[in-house]
C-alpha cells in the first residue's frame, strides 16, 4: 500500500468519502495544485487514473476502441509533465457507455473531505452533468451540478483543469470506492463522449492509502 500526502498532482490522491450532498460546478486550476493554502491539519492526496486497476475497464476513442492499460495516453516525459499531466500520463478513450473507472482506497478514520476531478477535453468545450457521467461513492450516485471543461487542441496538447465536486464530504473509515461511469450522452454531438481523466484529488485530515499500479504504462500493447 502506498501513502502520499501534500503533493502537487504527482502521486496518488484518492477521493475521500463524499457525503452525498450536492456537488457544485467547479473552478478551474491550471497548475495542478490548489490555489489556496490547505487548512491546518489537512493533507492533499492524489490518485492517478492511469495507476488504478484497469484490468476490466473498456473504452473507445474517436476512431478506435481501447481497453485496459491501452487507454493510457502519454510517455511520462518531462515535457508532458510540464503540460500539467501529473505523472506524464492520463486516461483517454472514455467515449463508451461501458467505461467505468473504480478508484479503490482506504481511510484510517472517518472524516470530512474535499473531492476534486482533474479533467480535460478533446471534444470541444464540455458541460458535463450527472446525465452524462455518473460519479458514485460506494455505489451511491453523487449529485453534482454542471462541470465545465474547456477544449484542448489535441490529445498531445491536452490541458487539464481541477474541478471540485464538493466540500465537507463524508469519508468513511476503511475501504471506499469512487466510481466514474460514462452514460449514454451527446457530448460528441452524434455519439457518447467523456472527459480525459488525469487524476483525482482529496483534501482531508484522514490518512488515505491505496495501491498504485505504477507498471500499468509498461504493459500497453501486451496481449
VEXMAR-214808 format. One record per residue: x negated, y, z negated of N, C-alpha, C in turn. Coordinates in steps of 0.05 Angstrom, whole numbers, padded with zeros to 5 digits, always signed. Each point is the difference from the previous one (the first is absolute). Example, Ala and Ser with C-alpha at 12.3 -4.5 7.8 and 13.67 -1.06 7.14 Angstrom:
-00264-00114-00156+00018+00024+00000-00018+00024+00000
+00007+00021+00014-00016+00024-00001+00015+00022-00014
% end
This chain:
-00017-00024+00000+00017+00024+00000-00018+00025+00000
+00008+00020+00016-00015+00024+00001+00015+00022-00015
-00014+00020-00009+00011+00022-00015-00014+00025+00008
+00015+00020+00010-00013+00025+00008+00016+00023-00013
-00013+00020-00010+00014+00023-00010-00013+00025+00009
+00017+00020+00004-00008+00027+00007-00018+00001+00024
+00010-00010+00023-00015+00001+00024+00014+00016+00021
-00014+00009+00020+00013+00015+00022+00007-00021+00020
+00016-00005+00013+00011-00021+00017-00021-00020+00009
-00011-00015-00016-00021-00018+00009-00002-00025-00016
+00016-00010-00015-00002-00027-00011+00028-00010+00002
+00012-00008-00020+00026-00010+00003+00018+00012-00021
+00018+00018+00008+00017+00009-00021+00027-00013+00003
+00012-00009-00018+00025-00012+00004+00021+00017-00012
+00022-00004+00010+00023+00013-00011+00003-00006-00030
+00013+00013-00013+00008-00008-00027+00030-00002+00002
+00013-00010-00019+00028-00006+00003+00017+00025+00003
+00021-00003+00015+00016+00023+00006+00026-00002-00016
+00008+00021-00013+00027+00000-00010+00016+00007+00024
+00021-00013+00006+00012+00002+00026+00017+00025+00003
-00010+00021-00014+00013+00026+00004-00011+00011+00026
+00017+00015+00014-00006+00008+00027-00027+00012+00005
-00013-00008+00021-00025+00012+00008+00007+00024+00017
-00018+00019+00002+00005+00024+00014-00019+00003+00024
+00007+00017+00019-00018+00005+00022-00026+00011-00011
-00021-00008+00012-00026+00005-00012-00016+00021+00015
-00021+00008-00013-00018+00019+00011-00023-00014+00014
-00014+00014+00018-00022-00012+00014-00027+00009-00012
-00018-00019-00002-00027+00006-00009-00019-00013+00019
-00018+00015+00013-00018-00010+00020-00025-00014-00012
-00008+00008-00023-00026-00007-00010-00003-00028-00011
+00023-00013-00007-00001-00026-00012-00001+00001-00030
+00000+00024-00012+00001+00003-00029+00023+00018-00007
+00010-00002-00024+00022+00018-00008-00010+00028-00002
+00018+00019+00007-00008+00028+00001-00001+00013-00027
+00011-00012-00021-00001+00011-00026-00014-00020-00019
-00012+00010-00022-00014-00018-00018+00020-00019-00013
-00010-00024-00006+00017-00019-00014+00004+00008-00029
+00024-00006-00011+00004+00006-00028-00019-00016-00018
-00004+00009-00024-00018-00013-00018+00010-00029-00005
-00019-00019+00002+00006-00028-00005+00011-00015+00024
+00005+00014+00022+00011-00013+00024-00023-00007+00019
+00001-00025+00010-00020-00009+00020+00014-00004+00027
-00016+00002+00021+00011-00004+00027-00012-00026+00011
+00018-00017+00011-00008-00025+00012+00008+00000+00029
-00016-00013+00017+00006-00002+00028-00001-00029+00009
+00021-00009+00014+00000-00026+00012+00001+00002+00030
-00021-00010+00012-00003+00001+00029+00019-00020+00014
+00015+00010+00020+00019-00018+00013-00014-00023+00014
-00024+00006+00010-00015-00021+00015-00012-00022-00018
+00001+00005-00027-00012-00019-00018+00021-00017-00016
+00026+00004+00007+00020-00017-00013+00001-00027+00014
+00015-00019-00010+00003-00026+00012+00017+00003+00025
-00012-00003+00024+00014+00004+00025+00007-00027+00014
-00002-00022-00014+00003-00026+00012+00025-00004+00016
+00023+00008-00010+00025-00005+00014+00013+00026+00011
-00016+00021+00001+00011+00026+00010+00001+00000+00030
+00023+00009+00011+00004+00001+00029+00004+00029+00009
-00008+00007+00024+00003+00027+00010+00001+00001+00030
+00001+00024+00010+00000+00005+00029-00010+00028+00005
-00013+00004+00023-00009+00027+00008+00016+00010+00024
-00011+00020+00013+00014+00011+00023+00000-00019+00024
-00021-00015+00002-00003-00017+00024-00007-00029-00007
-00004-00006-00025-00008-00028-00008+00010-00006-00028
+00002-00026-00005+00007-00009-00027-00025-00007-00016
+00000+00006-00025-00023-00007-00017+00012-00011-00026
-00016-00015-00015+00009-00010-00025-00024-00004-00019
+00005-00001-00025-00021-00005-00020-00023+00020+00002
-00024-00010-00003-00023+00018+00000-00005+00014+00026
+00013-00009+00022-00003+00013+00025+00016+00026+00002
+00015+00006-00021+00014+00026-00002-00019+00021-00011
-00024-00007-00008-00019+00019-00011-00013+00015+00023
-00001+00026-00001-00013+00017+00020-00023+00014-00013
-00022+00002+00014-00024+00014-00010-00024-00018-00003
-00023+00012-00003-00025-00015-00003-00015+00007-00026
+00012+00015-00017-00013+00007-00026-00024+00018+00003
-00001+00016+00021-00023+00017+00005+00002+00026-00017
-00022+00013-00003+00000+00026-00015+00017+00020+00015
-00001+00000+00027+00015+00019+00016+00030-00004-00005
+00009-00025-00002+00028-00006-00005+00008+00008-00028
-00018-00004-00019+00006+00009-00028+00002+00030-00001
-00016+00014+00016+00001+00029+00001+00027+00010+00012
+00013-00017+00016+00026+00007+00011+00022-00001-00022
-00007-00012-00023+00019-00003-00021+00011-00028-00004
-00012-00019+00015+00008-00028-00004-00016-00009-00024
+00013-00007-00022-00014-00002-00026-00023-00020+00000
+00003-00023+00012-00022-00019+00002-00010-00004+00029
+00009+00018+00017-00006-00003+00028+00017-00019+00016
+00023-00007-00013+00020-00018+00013+00028+00009-00007
+00019-00010+00014+00028+00004-00008+00017-00022+00014
+00025-00002-00008+00019-00019+00012+00017+00015+00020
-00001-00011+00025+00018+00010+00021+00019-00022+00008
+00012+00003+00024+00017-00021+00012+00023-00007-00019
+00013+00021-00010+00022-00005-00019+00027+00003+00015
+00001-00004+00026+00024+00006+00015+00018-00025+00003
+00006-00013-00021+00016-00024+00000+00016-00003-00025
+00025-00010+00003+00016-00004-00024-00010-00023-00016
-00020-00015+00010-00013-00021-00015-00023+00010-00017
-00007+00025+00002-00023+00011-00014+00007+00005-00029
-00014-00013-00018+00005+00003-00029-00027-00002-00014
-00008+00020-00014-00026+00000-00014+00006-00001-00030
-00013-00019-00014+00004-00003-00029-00026+00008-00014
+00002+00019-00018-00023+00009-00016+00004-00011-00028
-00015-00020-00007+00004-00014-00026-00022+00009-00019
+00008+00007-00024-00019+00010-00020+00011-00006-00028
-00017+00004-00020+00009-00002-00027-00006+00026-00015
+00016+00005-00020-00005+00023-00017-00002-00010-00029
-00019+00010-00014-00005-00010-00027+00020+00009-00020
+00014+00022+00006+00021+00011-00018+00022+00011+00017
+00023+00003-00012+00022+00014+00013-00004+00029-00003
+00002+00015+00022-00006+00029+00000+00016+00013+00023
+00000+00027-00001+00011+00015+00022-00023+00005+00021
+00008+00005+00024-00020+00003+00021+00011+00017+00023
-00019+00011+00016+00006+00013+00025-00010-00018+00023
+00017-00004+00020-00006-00019+00021-00002+00015+00027
-00021-00005+00015-00005+00014+00025-00006-00020+00022
+00011+00006+00024-00008-00015+00024-00018+00019+00017
-00020-00011+00013-00017+00015+00018+00006-00010+00028
+00013+00017+00016+00012-00008+00026-00010+00017+00023
+00000-00012+00024-00005+00013+00025+00019-00008+00021
-00001+00013+00024+00019-00007+00022-00014+00004+00027
+00006-00018+00018-00007+00003+00028+00025+00002+00017
+00023+00002-00013+00026+00000+00014+00013+00028+00001
-00016+00021-00004+00011+00026-00002+00005+00007-00029
+00012+00023-00005+00007+00008-00027+00023-00017-00009
-00004-00013-00023+00020-00018-00011+00014+00011-00024
+00026-00004-00002+00015+00004-00025+00010-00027-00008
-00013-00012-00020+00006-00028-00008+00019+00001-00024
+00021-00016+00002+00020-00002-00022+00002-00030-00009
+00013-00005-00022+00004-00028-00008+00015-00017+00021
+00014+00013+00019+00013-00015+00021-00020-00010+00020
-00024+00012+00001-00021-00007+00019-00021-00019-00013
-00006+00005-00025-00021-00014-00014+00008-00003-00030
+00002-00025-00009+00007-00005-00028-00025-00001-00017
+00000+00014-00022-00021-00003-00020+00014-00011-00025
-00010-00023-00009+00014-00013-00023-00020-00008-00021
+00008+00001-00024-00017-00009-00023+00014-00025-00011
-00014-00022+00000+00010-00025-00011+00028-00006+00011
+00003+00004+00026+00025-00007+00014+00022+00021-00001
-00004+00022-00015+00020+00020-00002-00007+00024+00017
+00016+00007+00021-00006+00023+00017-00002+00026-00015
-00019+00016+00008-00004+00027-00012+00014+00020+00018
+00016+00017-00012+00014+00021+00015-00018+00025+00002
-00014+00002+00022-00016+00024+00006+00016+00017+00020
-00008+00025+00004+00014+00017+00018-00009-00004+00029
-00013+00020+00011-00011-00002+00027-00030+00006-00001
-00016-00017+00012-00029+00004+00000-00008+00009+00028
-00012+00024+00001-00009+00011+00026-00029-00008+00004
-00007-00011+00023-00027-00007+00007-00006+00012+00027
-00020+00018+00001-00008+00013+00025-00014-00018+00019
+00003+00005+00026-00011-00017+00021-00031+00003+00001
-00013-00022+00008-00028+00000+00006-00003-00006+00030
-00021+00009+00012-00002-00003+00029-00006-00029+00009
-00010-00016-00017-00006-00028+00007-00006-00016-00025
-00001-00026+00002-00007-00017-00023-00029+00005-00008
-00017+00006+00020-00028+00005-00006-00005+00027-00014
+00019+00018+00002-00002+00026-00013+00022+00003-00021
+00009-00022-00012+00022+00001-00019-00006+00018-00024
+00020+00016-00006-00002+00018-00023+00020-00009-00021
-00008-00002-00025+00017-00010-00021+00008+00022-00020
+00023-00004-00011+00011+00019-00019+00010-00015-00025
-00004+00012-00023+00010-00011-00025+00029+00008-00003
+00017-00019-00005+00029+00004-00003+00010-00010-00027
+00006+00017-00018+00009-00008-00026+00028-00010+00000
+00004-00025-00007+00027-00012+00000+00015+00007-00025
-00013+00006-00022+00014+00006-00024-00019+00004-00024
+00009+00013-00020-00016+00005-00024+00016-00012-00024
-00014-00003-00022+00012-00010-00024+00014-00027+00004
-00014-00017+00016+00011-00026+00007-00009-00022-00020
+00016-00020-00004-00004-00020-00021-00017-00023+00010
-00023-00004-00011-00017-00023+00005+00004-00021-00022
+00005-00024+00008+00004-00021-00021-00026-00014-00006
-00002-00010-00024-00024-00015-00007+00000-00027+00014
-00024-00008+00010-00002-00025+00015+00001+00004+00030
+00008-00021+00014-00002+00001+00030+00023+00016+00011
-00006+00016+00020+00019+00016+00016-00006-00005+00029
+00021+00004+00017-00004-00001+00029+00014+00024+00012
-00015+00016+00014+00011+00022+00017+00002-00011+00028
+00023+00001+00012+00004-00009+00027+00008+00022+00019
-00013+00001+00023+00007+00019+00021+00010-00016+00024
+00025+00004+00007+00012-00016+00022+00012+00019+00021
-00007-00006+00025+00011+00015+00023+00027-00011+00007
+00019+00018+00003+00028-00008+00007+00005+00008+00029
+00021-00011+00011+00007+00008+00028+00005+00029+00001
-00013+00014+00018+00003+00029+00001-00006+00010+00028
+00000+00027+00004-00005+00012+00026-00024+00019-00002
-00019-00006-00017-00023+00018-00003-00018+00000+00025
+00002-00020+00017-00014-00001+00026+00018+00011+00022
+00023+00010-00006+00018+00010+00020+00018-00022+00010
-00012-00020+00014+00015-00022+00010-00006-00026-00014
-00013+00002-00023-00007-00025-00015-00008+00006-00028
-00004-00021-00015-00007+00002-00028-00029+00010-00003
-00005+00018-00018-00027+00009-00005-00005+00002-00030
-00024+00009-00007-00008+00003-00028-00025+00016-00002
-00008+00007-00024-00025+00015-00003-00024-00018-00001
-00023+00011+00005-00025-00013-00007-00005+00004-00029
-00011-00020-00014-00003+00001-00029-00029-00003-00008
-00010+00020-00013-00028-00001-00009-00003-00012-00028
+00015+00010-00019-00002-00011-00027+00024+00009-00016
+00001-00009-00024+00021+00007-00020-00015+00011-00024
+00011+00021-00012-00013+00012-00024+00019+00000-00024
-00012-00001-00023+00015+00001-00025-00015+00016-00020
+00014+00018-00013-00010+00015-00023+00015-00009-00025
-00015-00010-00019+00013-00011-00024-00020-00002-00023
+00010-00001-00024-00017-00005-00024-00005-00030-00004
+00016-00016+00014-00004-00029-00002-00026-00008+00015
-00010-00024-00007-00022-00011+00015+00011-00019+00021
-00008+00004+00025+00011-00015+00022-00022-00018+00012
+00007-00025+00005-00019-00019+00011+00012-00014+00024
-00016-00010+00018+00009-00012+00025-00022-00017+00011
+00007-00016+00020-00019-00016+00015-00004+00013+00027
-00025+00008+00006-00006+00013+00026-00012-00021+00019
+00013-00004+00023-00010-00019+00020-00018+00016+00019
-00024+00007-00010-00017+00017+00015-00012-00013+00025
+00003-00026+00003-00010-00014+00023+00020-00001+00023
+00024+00012-00004+00020+00000+00021-00009+00010+00027
-00014+00024+00001-00008+00010+00026-00019-00019+00015
-00016-00015-00014-00019-00018+00013+00014-00025+00011
+00025-00005-00007+00015-00023+00009+00015+00005+00026
+00000+00025+00009+00015+00006+00024-00010-00016+00024
+00019-00009+00016-00007-00015+00024-00004-00030-00005
+00002-00008-00025-00003-00029-00005+00026-00015+00005
-00003-00024+00008+00024-00016+00006+00009-00014-00026
% end
